[in-house]
Amino acid sequence: MLLAIDIGNTNVTLGVFQGETLKATWRLATDARRMPDEYGLILLNLLPMRGIAPADISAVAICSTVPPLTQVFADLCESFFHIKPLVIGAGIRTGIKVLYDNPRDVGADRIVNATAAYRIYGGPLIIVDFGTPTVFDAISAQAEYLGGAIAPGLRIAAESLFTATSQLRRVELVAPASAIARNTVQAIQSGVMLGHVDMVEGMVRRFKREVGQEAKVVATGGEAPLIAKETNVFDAIGLDLTLIGLRMIHEMNQDHR
């Protein structure tokens, strides 16, 4: 079985694959202060709850946007599973040609998402990843990563209103019944939720003018279902896109390790 690990700024998402089947997933809080033994013990307790023995794990693939935790998870893989993980980075085959000015500046998760989405949906393609930031990526019909855009995510926007003002409060991230709100909670929900929806629709329009109107639009990330309820701009939602991409890239690199 393959253990896929996606280390993000807010959550660490883990998945176990048996062949191409995703058997189990978990989400842990990202905490760069935790040591390999701490995360390792958490993982050892989680696996049996889904009927998976630690000995069943035969390979590990990691992508990370939190450099201090990359080595933490690499160390726990060797200590607890006796496996050297495949860490996505320079020199790893992905099937995607990166056209960024400096390819090393592109987050590993963005390339992993591009790999999975291109192989599943084809290109041209626009990926919208609703994580800590909301990230837009464009992939050509020739599997070229063209570039993208980064905006504050839903929770960053909502939290900034709470922390930067004296009278505004934290609110549930749901869309209100109307854009014109008549109380403060709904006013924040309108601005944050509906404003984010309009930002996404506007950016997708701009991307399509550059990458092609026929481009498919794929949403991923934890907040994708919230936004998808308020717009028809997405052709598909792939909540496990990064984990699937890690599995695909691991397969591509088996004969090159």
Buried (B, 14 or more C-beta within 10 A) or exposed (E): BBBBBBBBBBBBBBBBBEEEEBBBBBEBEBEEEBEBEEBBEBBBEBBEEEEBEBEBBEBBBBBBBBEEBBEBBBBBBEEBBEBEBBBBEEEBEBBBEBBBEEEEEBBBBBBBBBBBBBBBBEBBBBBBBBBBBBBBBBBBBEBBBBBBBEBBBBBBBBBEBEEEEEEBEEBEBEBBEEBEBEEEBBBBBBBBBBBBBEBBBEBBEEBBEEBBEEBBBBBBBBBBEBBBEBBEBBEBBBBBBBBBBBBBBBBBBEEEE
